[in-house]
Amino acid sequence: MSTDTILVLAATGKTGRRVAARLRLRGITARLASRSSQTPFDWSDPAGWDAALEGVTAVYMVAPATVGPAPEFVARAQAAGVQRLVLLSGRGADTWGDSRFGLDMRSAEDAVRASALEWTILRPNNFAQNFDEDLFHAPVVAGELALPAGETPEPFIDIEDVADVAATVLTEPGRHTGQIYELTGPDALTLAEAVEMISRASGQHITYKQITPAEYTALLVEQGVGEADAEHVTEMFVMMDGGPLATTTGGVASVLGRAPRTFADYVLRTAASGAWSR
């Protein structure tokens, strides 16, 4: 058993809960921190950060959704004696211009790189699990996914690979210091191709429809998303459709020594679970 304690932020989120499970399997104490965890953590309440960081050797950090808190958090982590920090950012964060997502991620990345910690940055593409755990799930189950994206392919990454990479980097001191890993799946698919694959595997009639950015923003607002947030999400899809994230990388293999899981693997596994049944 290791004597290390690793702080896992966003511990109830898609990656956090998977990273924590992998750390526990390795015999490492994972301190789970989120707004609803036993160890409370909120980016908007710095008063609780020091307690979360006490006695921690490494931190798994998901970039905050606002510009501002990351530099102070990283400084406090360093002052608390943290040795390693692994940041989950986003693919091509330095190419996103002045979009809200780009500014948020670059602020966190800049804070991490400027620190004296052993740092590593993970930049994954969109998760395959978006189709069953996130924004795409309800439309897919309803039978039609409509987005402002056309023929530009996306190398969706299985979130299980992201968690494997994060757990490996967190538990291999020195080997990944100063590295930025761009993480993708092994194959790039258009959204129409991805939806067709899900339709075949699930046995459900599901189609993909390309709509305009304005139509998508209006659709999100109709579903209860605030207008500013809806515009930011739309902005992300417009950026993706321009092609900067369409290529595959060897990031997963360079860390894990194996190829990443395919989108087909994800679809077969998820279809068997009944996630897309009506």
Backbone bond lengths (Angstrom), bond angles and torsions (degrees), N, CA, C in turn:
res aa  C-N    CA-C-N  psi(-1)  N-CA   C-N-CA  omega(-1)  CA-C   N-CA-C  phi
1 M - - - 1.464 - - 1.528 109.82 -
2 S 1.313 116.28 135.48 1.457 120.89 177.90 1.525 109.99 -79.24
3 T 1.326 115.13 150.54 1.468 119.61 175.50 1.524 111.13 -92.06
4 D 1.327 117.44 -0.44 1.459 121.30 179.49 1.526 110.84 -70.06
5 T 1.322 115.02 149.50 1.459 121.58 168.59 1.519 107.25 -122.46
6 I 1.328 115.69 124.77 1.459 120.64 -178.55 1.521 108.85 -111.92
7 L 1.316 115.62 124.41 1.458 121.96 178.26 1.528 108.75 -81.94
8 V 1.331 115.96 124.90 1.461 121.72 179.09 1.523 108.07 -111.26
9 L 1.328 116.24 107.15 1.456 120.25 176.59 1.526 110.18 -80.17
10 A 1.338 115.88 159.69 1.471 121.00 -175.66 1.516 109.50 52.29
11 A 1.327 115.68 44.96 1.464 121.29 -170.19 1.516 114.16 -67.90
12 T 1.328 117.41 -17.81 1.464 119.69 177.39 1.528 111.10 -97.32
13 G 1.318 116.85 0.93 1.457 120.98 -177.42 1.514 113.14 -83.09
14 K 1.329 115.46 -176.58 1.462 121.12 -173.50 1.521 112.11 -62.06
15 T 1.320 117.63 -46.00 1.463 118.63 -179.73 1.523 111.33 -87.21
16 G 1.322 117.96 -39.16 1.459 121.01 -174.20 1.511 113.61 -56.51
17 R 1.323 116.71 -46.20 1.472 118.43 -177.34 1.525 111.28 -67.89
18 R 1.322 117.12 -30.58 1.463 120.33 178.72 1.534 111.17 -75.41
19 V 1.315 116.48 -40.09 1.464 120.23 177.11 1.525 109.97 -62.48
20 A 1.328 117.32 -44.64 1.467 121.12 -179.50 1.519 111.32 -60.10
21 A 1.325 117.52 -42.36 1.468 120.98 179.64 1.525 111.05 -62.33
22 R 1.318 116.91 -39.88 1.465 120.01 179.89 1.526 111.47 -69.04
23 L 1.312 117.46 -36.83 1.458 119.72 177.30 1.527 110.68 -64.40
24 R 1.321 116.44 -42.80 1.468 119.38 179.39 1.524 111.24 -62.33
25 L 1.346 117.03 -38.03 1.466 120.31 178.16 1.530 111.24 -62.83
26 R 1.327 116.31 -27.50 1.463 120.83 178.84 1.523 111.94 -87.31
27 G 1.323 117.51 4.49 1.453 121.03 179.47 1.509 114.45 78.48
28 I 1.307 116.95 22.82 1.466 122.10 -177.74 1.527 109.60 -107.92
29 T 1.300 116.72 136.61 1.453 121.07 178.43 1.526 109.95 -72.16
30 A 1.318 115.83 122.32 1.463 121.65 177.05 1.520 108.20 -107.20
31 R 1.321 116.86 117.91 1.459 121.16 176.06 1.532 107.44 -90.33
32 L 1.315 115.98 111.32 1.457 121.29 -174.90 1.521 109.69 -85.46
33 A 1.313 115.83 127.79 1.459 120.14 -176.98 1.520 110.62 -133.56
34 S 1.308 114.56 126.69 1.468 122.17 174.67 1.519 106.06 -163.44
35 R 1.311 116.13 -179.42 1.465 118.48 179.27 1.520 112.20 -66.47
36 S 1.339 117.60 -21.63 1.464 120.24 -177.42 1.525 113.45 -112.91
37 S 1.335 118.35 5.71 1.463 121.25 -178.42 1.522 111.39 -86.04
38 Q 1.343 115.55 168.27 1.455 120.48 176.87 1.533 110.31 -61.56
39 T 1.321 115.82 -36.05 1.463 120.54 171.07 1.520 107.42 -94.58
40 P 1.322 118.03 104.20 1.476 119.42 -175.00 1.526 111.52 -73.47
41 F 1.328 114.62 142.38 1.460 119.85 175.24 1.510 108.82 -149.52
42 D 1.331 115.46 129.09 1.451 121.82 179.59 1.526 107.19 -142.42
43 W 1.329 116.52 125.74 1.455 119.41 -179.79 1.526 112.61 -59.72
44 S 1.316 117.12 -25.55 1.462 120.08 -178.25 1.527 112.94 -87.84
45 D 1.346 117.97 0.85 1.462 121.45 -177.91 1.527 110.33 -131.66
46 P 1.328 118.17 79.81 1.464 121.74 -178.03 1.524 114.18 -60.11
47 A 1.323 117.47 -16.99 1.466 119.70 -178.33 1.526 111.83 -60.83
48 G 1.318 118.02 -25.10 1.460 120.40 -177.86 1.520 114.60 -94.71
49 W 1.315 117.94 -2.68 1.464 120.01 -173.66 1.528 113.21 -68.96
50 D 1.334 117.55 -41.27 1.462 119.97 -174.54 1.524 111.68 -62.81
51 A 1.320 117.77 -38.36 1.465 120.69 178.57 1.524 110.75 -64.21
52 A 1.314 116.83 -38.77 1.456 120.53 179.13 1.525 111.33 -66.81
53 L 1.343 117.27 -32.24 1.461 122.11 -175.58 1.525 113.66 -87.24
54 E 1.315 117.88 -12.34 1.458 120.61 -174.48 1.530 111.34 -61.43
55 G 1.339 116.45 125.33 1.456 121.69 175.90 1.517 115.25 75.19
56 V 1.321 117.20 11.88 1.461 121.62 -175.70 1.531 110.27 -90.66
57 T 1.337 116.20 138.84 1.460 120.51 178.02 1.530 112.34 -96.88
58 A 1.332 117.00 -27.17 1.463 120.97 -178.63 1.517 109.09 -148.90
59 V 1.335 115.64 158.96 1.461 121.52 -178.38 1.528 109.69 -132.99
60 Y 1.333 115.12 132.94 1.462 121.03 166.64 1.519 106.43 -98.33
61 M 1.315 116.16 114.96 1.465 122.25 -171.01 1.524 109.78 -118.88
62 V 1.315 116.02 125.93 1.461 121.90 172.90 1.522 106.85 -95.57
63 A 1.323 116.47 128.48 1.463 119.97 -176.50 1.524 110.66 -53.23
64 P 1.337 118.35 129.21 1.466 120.73 179.10 1.517 111.47 -64.84
65 A 1.332 115.46 154.55 1.465 121.09 -175.83 1.520 112.99 -84.06
66 T 1.317 116.91 15.05 1.463 121.06 176.72 1.521 109.21 -141.19
67 V 1.308 116.59 152.60 1.456 121.42 174.40 1.525 108.75 -78.52
68 G 1.317 118.69 133.04 1.457 119.58 173.78 1.509 116.44 136.08
69 P 1.363 119.29 -54.25 1.465 118.16 -171.23 1.514 115.42 -76.35
70 A 1.326 119.56 -21.91 1.462 121.22 -173.53 1.531 113.75 -59.39
71 P 1.346 120.23 -46.40 1.472 118.57 -178.32 1.528 113.29 -59.51
72 E 1.326 116.72 -42.30 1.468 118.76 179.91 1.522 110.85 -66.69
73 F 1.336 117.23 -40.23 1.464 119.60 179.61 1.524 111.04 -63.50
74 V 1.315 117.14 -44.90 1.460 120.06 -179.79 1.527 110.49 -62.83
75 A 1.320 117.58 -39.96 1.464 120.82 177.73 1.522 110.77 -62.56
76 R 1.314 116.95 -41.50 1.471 120.02 179.26 1.523 110.72 -68.10
77 A 1.316 117.12 -37.38 1.464 120.20 177.51 1.521 110.37 -61.20
78 Q 1.311 116.08 -44.27 1.455 120.55 179.09 1.519 110.50 -63.28
79 A 1.330 117.65 -43.20 1.459 121.53 179.58 1.522 111.93 -65.22
80 A 1.332 117.00 -29.62 1.459 121.70 -178.89 1.522 112.90 -79.94
81 G 1.319 117.67 -5.34 1.458 120.56 178.57 1.516 115.04 95.42
82 V 1.323 116.88 10.00 1.463 119.80 175.99 1.529 108.53 -62.28
83 Q 1.338 115.99 139.82 1.468 120.51 -177.46 1.527 112.44 -101.95
84 R 1.340 117.06 -37.59 1.468 120.37 -174.47 1.525 109.89 -129.52
85 L 1.328 115.00 146.70 1.449 120.13 177.77 1.525 108.60 -139.36
86 V 1.325 115.89 125.47 1.465 121.96 177.03 1.519 107.60 -112.33
87 L 1.319 115.86 118.82 1.462 122.03 -176.33 1.514 110.63 -103.82
88 L 1.322 116.87 128.13 1.458 122.32 171.16 1.521 107.65 -90.31
89 S 1.321 115.91 112.60 1.453 122.55 179.51 1.526 108.20 -112.64
90 G 1.311 118.42 -137.68 1.454 121.65 -179.81 1.509 110.45 -144.45
91 R 1.313 116.16 149.53 1.466 121.32 -177.31 1.530 110.17 -54.81
92 G 1.334 114.95 129.96 1.451 120.37 176.87 1.508 114.21 63.48
93 A 1.331 117.71 33.32 1.469 121.03 -175.99 1.525 112.52 -56.17
94 D 1.330 116.70 -28.51 1.460 119.55 -179.02 1.522 113.00 -83.45
95 T 1.330 117.43 2.96 1.474 120.63 179.29 1.523 112.36 -115.60
96 W 1.326 117.20 7.47 1.463 120.89 -172.98 1.524 113.72 -85.92
97 G 1.314 117.29 4.36 1.452 119.35 179.22 1.521 111.92 64.26
98 D 1.330 115.90 -146.46 1.459 121.20 -177.38 1.519 112.60 -99.42
99 S 1.340 116.90 25.96 1.460 119.61 173.32 1.522 108.85 -64.86
100 R 1.320 116.91 159.40 1.459 119.44 -179.98 1.524 110.95 -60.39
101 F 1.343 116.85 -42.38 1.455 119.73 -178.99 1.525 110.85 -64.62
102 G 1.331 115.93 -41.32 1.454 119.50 179.29 1.514 112.33 -63.12
103 L 1.321 117.16 -44.46 1.463 121.16 -179.82 1.526 111.06 -64.45
104 D 1.347 117.07 -43.08 1.469 120.84 179.21 1.518 111.04 -59.19
105 M 1.325 115.50 -48.97 1.462 119.63 -175.25 1.517 111.79 -70.73
106 R 1.328 117.15 -39.92 1.460 119.19 179.12 1.524 111.48 -66.26
107 S 1.334 117.36 -35.71 1.462 120.23 176.94 1.524 110.59 -60.49
108 A 1.335 116.44 -44.76 1.464 120.66 179.22 1.527 110.89 -67.31
109 E 1.322 116.81 -43.26 1.464 119.95 -179.82 1.525 111.33 -63.36
110 D 1.327 116.81 -42.85 1.462 120.19 -180.00 1.520 111.02 -61.17
111 A 1.339 116.43 -40.65 1.466 120.50 -179.95 1.520 110.91 -64.71
112 V 1.312 116.72 -41.57 1.461 121.07 -179.52 1.528 110.98 -67.12
113 R 1.322 116.84 -45.37 1.463 120.47 -177.61 1.529 112.01 -67.00
114 A 1.323 116.56 -29.03 1.467 119.99 -178.40 1.526 112.63 -80.63
115 S 1.313 117.46 -7.44 1.466 121.02 -176.35 1.521 110.93 -83.46
116 A 1.346 114.98 169.85 1.465 121.42 176.18 1.522 111.52 -94.23
117 L 1.327 117.38 7.74 1.461 122.03 -179.35 1.522 111.05 -76.72
118 E 1.342 115.59 160.94 1.460 120.45 166.99 1.527 106.05 -76.26
119 W 1.328 116.91 107.27 1.460 118.56 -173.70 1.521 111.50 -116.99
120 T 1.327 113.89 151.71 1.458 122.47 173.57 1.518 107.40 -140.81
121 I 1.335 116.70 139.67 1.465 121.17 179.46 1.524 109.27 -115.43
122 L 1.322 115.93 130.84 1.461 122.36 177.40 1.528 108.34 -108.14
123 R 1.326 116.21 126.87 1.459 121.19 -178.44 1.539 109.79 -122.78
124 P 1.317 117.99 86.59 1.463 119.20 179.82 1.528 112.85 -84.62
125 N 1.332 114.39 154.23 1.459 120.68 167.09 1.520 109.24 -71.30
126 N 1.323 117.61 -175.94 1.461 121.18 176.18 1.524 110.34 -58.78
127 F 1.324 115.16 142.40 1.462 120.48 -178.70 1.528 111.03 -75.90
128 A 1.323 116.44 140.29 1.464 119.99 171.14 1.527 110.03 -58.02
129 Q 1.325 116.25 -35.02 1.467 120.88 -177.31 1.522 113.40 -66.91
130 N 1.331 118.80 -5.70 1.466 119.34 172.51 1.524 111.11 -58.62
131 F 1.332 116.20 -24.43 1.463 119.93 -178.71 1.524 112.99 -78.36
132 D 1.336 118.44 -15.50 1.467 118.04 179.43 1.523 113.98 -130.99
133 E 1.324 117.96 -6.41 1.466 119.47 -179.24 1.519 113.09 -125.12
134 D 1.303 117.75 -3.90 1.460 117.78 -167.88 1.515 110.91 -141.00
135 L 1.309 115.08 -145.55 1.457 123.83 -169.10 1.523 114.10 -56.09
136 F 1.343 117.15 -32.57 1.456 119.88 -175.44 1.526 113.70 -84.01
137 H 1.329 117.87 -16.19 1.459 120.10 -166.79 1.527 113.54 -62.34
138 A 1.322 117.16 -53.68 1.471 119.75 -176.63 1.531 111.74 -60.42
139 P 1.349 120.05 -45.67 1.459 119.05 177.42 1.531 113.00 -61.88
140 V 1.338 117.06 -38.19 1.457 119.61 178.93 1.529 110.67 -62.84
141 V 1.317 116.78 -45.45 1.464 120.28 178.86 1.529 110.59 -63.86
142 A 1.337 116.74 -35.33 1.465 120.34 179.43 1.528 112.19 -72.61
143 G 1.341 117.41 -17.03 1.459 119.82 173.78 1.510 116.09 113.00
144 E 1.345 118.32 -7.04 1.461 119.01 178.27 1.519 110.55 -149.99
145 L 1.331 115.55 124.49 1.453 121.47 173.55 1.519 107.86 -102.42
146 A 1.321 116.82 122.08 1.463 122.04 -178.21 1.524 108.90 -120.11
147 L 1.335 116.25 121.71 1.460 121.60 -177.36 1.531 110.09 -143.11
148 P 1.325 117.46 157.78 1.467 120.46 178.26 1.528 111.71 -85.37
149 A 1.324 116.96 57.19 1.462 122.18 -179.81 1.516 108.40 -141.74
150 G 1.332 115.49 140.85 1.456 119.45 -174.55 1.510 113.56 -111.22
151 E 1.343 117.64 -113.67 1.451 123.03 -171.18 1.526 114.05 -92.66
152 T 1.316 117.78 4.20 1.462 119.53 178.88 1.527 109.55 -74.63
153 P 1.326 117.82 124.30 1.474 118.88 -178.24 1.525 112.40 -75.88
154 E 1.315 115.20 159.18 1.464 122.96 -179.79 1.530 108.12 -131.63
155 P 1.335 118.71 121.46 1.471 120.87 177.42 1.526 111.17 -83.53
156 F 1.335 115.77 72.00 1.462 120.95 -177.89 1.529 110.50 -51.57
157 I 1.325 115.52 137.40 1.459 120.05 178.10 1.516 110.16 -107.92
158 D 1.314 115.85 137.46 1.460 120.96 176.25 1.524 108.01 -69.97
159 I 1.306 116.22 128.47 1.460 120.28 -176.71 1.531 111.96 -63.89
160 E 1.341 116.63 -22.77 1.460 119.39 175.52 1.529 110.45 -64.39
161 D 1.330 117.37 -34.01 1.461 120.27 175.93 1.527 111.23 -69.48
162 V 1.327 116.93 -38.28 1.467 119.88 177.39 1.530 109.52 -60.73
163 A 1.325 116.55 -44.14 1.467 120.37 179.71 1.522 111.29 -66.19
164 D 1.331 117.47 -38.94 1.468 120.17 176.84 1.525 110.90 -61.54
165 V 1.322 116.40 -44.04 1.467 120.49 179.38 1.526 110.23 -63.68
166 A 1.326 117.02 -47.11 1.469 120.24 -178.06 1.526 111.44 -60.74
167 A 1.327 117.20 -45.73 1.466 120.46 -179.30 1.525 111.10 -64.11
168 T 1.322 116.63 -37.91 1.464 120.42 178.82 1.525 110.89 -65.78
169 V 1.318 116.91 -47.45 1.464 120.56 -178.92 1.527 111.03 -63.72
170 L 1.323 116.50 -39.38 1.465 120.59 -179.74 1.525 112.68 -64.32
171 T 1.320 116.82 -27.18 1.466 120.56 -173.17 1.527 113.41 -109.73
172 E 1.334 117.33 12.86 1.466 121.03 176.38 1.537 109.28 -123.57
173 P 1.324 117.79 76.68 1.473 121.21 -176.50 1.526 112.06 -54.97
174 G 1.331 115.13 133.77 1.450 120.86 173.65 1.514 115.83 86.63
175 R 1.318 118.36 -26.06 1.464 120.24 -173.14 1.530 113.36 -75.68
176 H 1.336 116.18 -24.39 1.466 119.03 -173.30 1.531 112.43 -122.18
177 T 1.315 116.66 15.76 1.457 120.90 -176.91 1.526 111.16 -63.55
178 G 1.332 114.70 130.13 1.461 120.20 177.41 1.515 114.56 76.46
179 Q 1.328 117.38 11.57 1.461 120.96 -178.22 1.536 111.13 -95.66
180 I 1.324 115.44 144.03 1.459 122.39 171.51 1.525 106.64 -117.76
181 Y 1.323 116.32 115.09 1.461 121.11 -177.85 1.525 110.20 -104.47
182 E 1.325 115.67 117.16 1.460 121.74 173.72 1.535 106.58 -86.77
183 L 1.320 117.17 118.68 1.460 121.75 -170.63 1.523 111.55 -111.56
184 T 1.328 116.16 123.52 1.465 121.02 177.87 1.527 109.59 -136.80
185 G 1.320 114.12 167.11 1.447 119.46 168.60 1.518 110.03 -75.68
186 P 1.349 118.21 175.82 1.461 120.68 -176.66 1.517 114.18 -84.85
187 D 1.332 116.57 -10.44 1.460 119.75 -177.59 1.523 109.81 -136.19
188 A 1.333 115.47 143.43 1.465 120.92 -179.74 1.528 108.81 -106.93
189 L 1.320 115.59 128.26 1.462 122.15 -177.55 1.520 109.81 -125.68
190 T 1.328 116.44 146.48 1.458 118.60 169.33 1.520 107.69 -72.45
191 L 1.314 116.17 161.73 1.467 119.40 177.93 1.521 111.03 -62.22
192 A 1.325 116.68 -35.71 1.465 119.39 177.72 1.524 110.75 -63.35
193 E 1.337 117.58 -41.19 1.467 120.90 178.53 1.524 110.97 -66.52
194 A 1.332 116.46 -40.38 1.466 119.78 179.24 1.521 111.17 -63.49
195 V 1.326 116.55 -44.11 1.470 120.22 179.80 1.522 111.06 -65.94
196 E 1.324 117.49 -38.76 1.465 120.10 178.12 1.526 110.94 -62.49
197 M 1.318 116.85 -39.78 1.460 120.83 178.30 1.528 111.09 -63.78
198 I 1.328 116.27 -42.20 1.466 120.69 177.95 1.525 110.42 -64.25
199 S 1.319 116.33 -40.77 1.465 120.74 179.81 1.527 110.80 -60.90
200 R 1.330 116.57 -45.69 1.469 120.13 -178.74 1.523 111.03 -65.25
201 A 1.334 116.54 -45.46 1.462 119.81 -175.57 1.521 112.55 -69.71
202 S 1.337 116.48 -34.99 1.467 120.23 -177.14 1.516 113.44 -85.79
203 G 1.334 116.24 -17.61 1.453 119.53 -176.28 1.515 113.57 75.50
204 Q 1.340 116.38 12.82 1.457 121.63 179.23 1.536 109.55 -104.88
205 H 1.324 116.80 147.02 1.459 120.29 176.93 1.527 108.24 -81.52
206 I 1.349 115.63 109.12 1.464 121.87 -177.73 1.518 107.66 -131.95
207 T 1.315 116.91 134.02 1.461 121.15 -179.83 1.521 110.31 -123.63
208 Y 1.334 114.39 162.02 1.465 120.47 174.88 1.526 108.47 -115.36
209 K 1.330 115.52 139.08 1.469 121.34 179.85 1.521 109.04 -131.96
210 Q 1.326 115.86 127.00 1.461 119.86 174.45 1.520 109.37 -85.22
211 I 1.332 116.49 128.18 1.462 121.53 177.97 1.521 108.45 -123.70
212 T 1.312 116.65 170.14 1.459 120.51 -179.00 1.531 110.30 -77.80
213 P 1.330 117.14 158.92 1.467 119.30 176.01 1.530 112.71 -56.12
214 A 1.331 117.54 -40.20 1.466 120.07 179.98 1.520 110.84 -64.37
215 E 1.337 116.36 -40.17 1.469 119.61 178.85 1.518 110.93 -65.17
216 Y 1.328 117.00 -38.15 1.459 119.20 -178.91 1.525 111.32 -69.84
217 T 1.307 116.76 -41.53 1.464 119.69 176.43 1.519 110.64 -58.29
218 A 1.332 116.45 -45.23 1.466 120.66 179.21 1.521 111.21 -63.20
219 L 1.339 117.02 -37.49 1.468 120.98 178.88 1.522 111.00 -64.12
220 L 1.332 117.28 -43.01 1.458 120.37 179.14 1.524 111.13 -64.94
221 V 1.313 116.71 -41.93 1.470 120.24 178.44 1.525 110.14 -61.91
222 E 1.323 116.29 -40.63 1.472 120.93 178.20 1.533 111.05 -61.89
223 Q 1.356 116.36 -29.67 1.464 121.26 179.80 1.528 112.63 -85.34
224 G 1.338 116.73 1.61 1.458 120.19 175.61 1.509 115.86 103.34
225 V 1.327 117.23 2.99 1.470 120.13 177.40 1.523 108.98 -79.03
226 G 1.327 117.43 137.81 1.457 121.12 177.98 1.521 110.32 -60.06
227 E 1.328 116.45 149.01 1.460 119.62 -173.90 1.529 112.68 -60.79
228 A 1.325 117.49 -42.20 1.467 119.84 -179.86 1.521 110.83 -63.94
229 D 1.334 116.98 -43.84 1.468 120.42 178.65 1.522 110.41 -65.00
230 A 1.330 116.78 -39.82 1.462 120.38 178.71 1.524 110.84 -61.10
231 E 1.312 116.77 -41.10 1.465 120.78 179.15 1.528 111.03 -65.57
232 H 1.325 116.93 -37.26 1.460 120.65 179.75 1.533 110.76 -67.77
233 V 1.343 116.93 -42.03 1.462 119.86 178.49 1.523 110.08 -63.28
234 T 1.329 115.95 -43.88 1.466 120.23 177.73 1.518 110.85 -59.74
235 E 1.307 115.93 -41.71 1.460 121.83 179.17 1.525 110.93 -57.20
236 M 1.340 116.41 -39.06 1.457 120.68 179.65 1.531 111.01 -63.21
237 F 1.346 117.01 -43.55 1.460 119.58 -179.57 1.526 111.72 -67.60
238 V 1.308 116.69 -36.86 1.462 120.00 177.53 1.525 109.70 -63.18
239 M 1.333 116.46 -42.54 1.457 120.61 177.76 1.527 110.51 -61.65
240 M 1.336 117.56 -46.02 1.461 121.67 179.82 1.519 111.08 -60.29
241 D 1.320 117.04 -39.29 1.454 120.78 -176.77 1.520 111.82 -67.68
242 G 1.335 116.47 -17.23 1.449 120.33 176.15 1.522 113.66 -73.58
243 G 1.338 117.30 -14.16 1.454 121.40 172.97 1.507 119.30 99.96
244 P 1.347 121.23 1.83 1.473 118.43 -175.92 1.521 114.37 -70.38
245 L 1.334 117.91 -15.88 1.467 120.81 -177.52 1.521 112.14 -112.98
246 A 1.330 118.08 16.08 1.460 121.60 -169.16 1.524 114.10 -82.81
247 T 1.320 118.72 -16.16 1.459 120.60 -176.61 1.529 111.33 -88.81
248 T 1.319 116.30 154.46 1.457 121.30 175.85 1.528 109.56 -87.73
249 T 1.319 116.29 160.30 1.462 121.86 178.94 1.530 109.61 -131.87
250 G 1.316 116.04 171.18 1.460 121.04 177.15 1.510 112.84 -102.79
251 G 1.338 117.57 21.76 1.461 120.95 -175.21 1.512 114.54 -60.24
252 V 1.326 117.46 -44.73 1.470 120.53 -178.80 1.519 110.05 -63.50
253 A 1.324 117.07 -46.21 1.462 120.84 -178.35 1.523 111.93 -63.80
254 S 1.331 117.38 -35.58 1.461 119.98 -177.86 1.524 111.70 -67.29
255 V 1.325 117.22 -27.44 1.470 120.45 178.74 1.521 111.41 -91.30
256 L 1.330 116.71 -45.17 1.468 121.16 -171.11 1.526 113.71 -96.27
257 G 1.335 117.13 -15.79 1.455 118.94 -178.49 1.511 113.51 74.25
258 R 1.318 117.05 19.08 1.468 121.69 177.45 1.524 108.47 -147.37
259 A 1.323 115.00 163.19 1.459 119.63 178.07 1.525 110.51 -71.97
260 P 1.324 118.14 152.32 1.470 120.39 175.22 1.523 111.02 -70.69
261 R 1.318 116.24 158.82 1.457 121.73 176.52 1.532 109.69 -64.12
262 T 1.297 116.73 146.82 1.461 120.85 179.58 1.527 110.18 -83.85
263 F 1.325 115.47 162.04 1.452 119.66 175.65 1.529 110.24 -65.48
264 A 1.328 116.67 -34.42 1.470 120.06 177.43 1.522 111.01 -61.87
265 D 1.341 117.45 -39.75 1.473 120.30 176.47 1.523 110.11 -58.33
266 Y 1.320 115.60 -46.97 1.463 120.71 179.60 1.527 110.78 -60.15
267 V 1.316 117.60 -46.23 1.470 121.53 -176.33 1.527 110.71 -63.41
268 L 1.312 117.80 -45.29 1.470 120.35 -179.32 1.525 110.91 -63.63
269 R 1.321 116.11 -43.46 1.465 120.50 -179.80 1.524 111.19 -63.76
270 T 1.325 116.30 -42.55 1.457 120.83 -176.09 1.526 111.44 -75.07
271 A 1.323 116.95 -37.82 1.459 119.83 176.92 1.527 110.43 -61.84
272 A 1.334 116.48 -39.06 1.464 120.00 179.50 1.519 111.84 -64.81
273 S 1.332 117.14 -25.94 1.464 120.41 -179.85 1.531 112.33 -79.08
274 G 1.336 116.58 -11.63 1.461 120.55 -179.38 1.512 114.41 82.34
275 A 1.344 117.37 15.00 1.468 120.75 -175.48 1.520 113.04 -63.07
276 W 1.345 117.70 -23.75 1.467 120.00 -177.90 1.532 113.00 -108.74
277 S 1.326 115.52 13.91 1.470 119.25 179.07 1.524 110.04 -74.32
278 R 1.337 115.28 152.37 1.463 119.53 179.78 1.516 109.84 -108.64
